[in-house]
Amino acid sequence: MIKGLSRTILAGIIIAIIAVGAAVYLIVTTIGVGQPEGKPKLVIWGRATFVPPQLYWVEQKVRKWASEKGVDIEITWIPVAEIGKKLLAAVEAGSPPDIVINGHPVAVFAEKDLLIPLDDIVDKLGRDDIYEIKLKTCTFMGRIYCIPMHFEITWLHVRMDIVQKANASTYLPPKSFEDLYVLAKILNNTEPGVYGIGWTYGLNGFDTWWMFEHLWAYYGGGMLENRSSTGVIMDKPPYREGLEKAFAYVVKFLDEKLTPPDSTEWVDISNNLAYIQGRVAMTLNPLSIYYALLNEKPELAAKTKLFLPPVSVDLGDESVFIFKTTKYPDLAKDLVYYLFKDKDDYRVGFCESGALYSMPIFKSQVKKISDAWKQGKWPALGEDPATAVEKIKYHETAAFPLGERITPSELFREGFIWNEMIQRVVIKKEDPDKIIDEYASRFREEVRKAYGS
């Protein structure tokens, strides 16, 4: 019958139907009866990782949950050095994502009351099964505002073939950073063209900061002891001397040509590449290097042994958190819980798949890894992974010795301000005392702005 209608008549009927439908829609919307909200959608941002299986695992978990719950999702993976800047800009523009997975910073947002507390999720997961240091770095004003993704432990990657050639095995594991320096000198050019160590000094990467943090802590330095401007201690004795000693130490690697000369320009991937390409005999890094060796250069992996440095720093600031602006807080929290509730799957899919680049936040899962190590798994690790976790005293973005994430320390790290401080002493050869005074003053002012005293 419709076939026999003229186009004009048919068009008129369609227009009338549309008009009636629009009128009905307006009435229903106005009186608020029976109008479906549509399929919920969650926007997720995540920090990309150097270990692809971790992203695959997160994607698989999120998409499976979304399919089961009937939720649309949009996931964007952002490079390591960019996610903090992009999140800060998004919050400033009033358009943050709903959820951040494997991201940072946290204190900057938690201390402005922009995040949803996650204490109930921690309780469901088992508060007693989560390491205290992890809970502490997610606690603000007495509430937990994030779930940490992992421990990211630094290991000294060492070319044992070069160590054996230099007859230097007595220096391993290094009992002190002085031992590490001596070992770097011994190994330097033992294999022609291979530097003793790869140490990062570049401005635009987080490795410069956390490598230096090991020395700052080792020599008894300190940043902040309480949340007030008077709590800034980096320029006060004896903490000042600790910072001075850390500067003096890292200068030696560069001045004595124990690290490649281009390490003044390195970013986060650079020391990884230097080791993988055979340019350095050892370097300090999480196990992303070893993971890459297993997949790309198994012959070099077989020559590599991993040892803990004299001071252990957890680089695992990557966390899951939810912004209050989300339209679907209950769904968002359910997804966060879903990521971790199957702890065995989390251990295998997120941690073990990356050759232990990540260590679990759960004590029960670390024990399973430790038991497997004792049975001969992961033979390149020179120490029990459980012991490695237990030795951690410092967290990459937590002000020390306070041991808590704070807005100023995160901003100095995200903005590469600590890197700038290091470069001015080590590369530009500026007076360390003047630099300490300047950056302590800047840090003190940032603390005052954040906490009002």
Secondary structure, DSSP 8 states (H G I E B T S, - for coil): -GGGS-HHHHHHHHHHHHHHHHHHHHHHHHHT-S------EEEEEEE--S-HHHHHHHHHHHHHHHHHHT-EEEEEEE-TTTHHHHHHHHHHTT---SEEEEE---HHHHTTT-B---HHHHHHH-GGGB-HHHHHTTEETTEE--EE--B-B-EEEEEHHHHHHHT-GGG-S-SSHHHHHHHHHHHTTTSTT-BS-B----SSSHHHHHHHHHHHHHTT--SBSSSSGGGB-TTSTTHHHHHHHHHHHHHHHHHTT-S-GGGGG--TTHHHHHHHTTSBSEEEE-THHHHHHHHH-HHHHTTEEEE--SS-EE----EEEEBTT-S-HHHHHHHHHHHHHSHHHHIIIIIGGGTTSSB-SBHHHHHHHHHHHHTTSSTTBSS-HHHHHHT--EETTEETBTTEE-HHHHHHHHTTHHHHHHHHHHTS---HHHHHHHHHHHHHHHHHHHH--
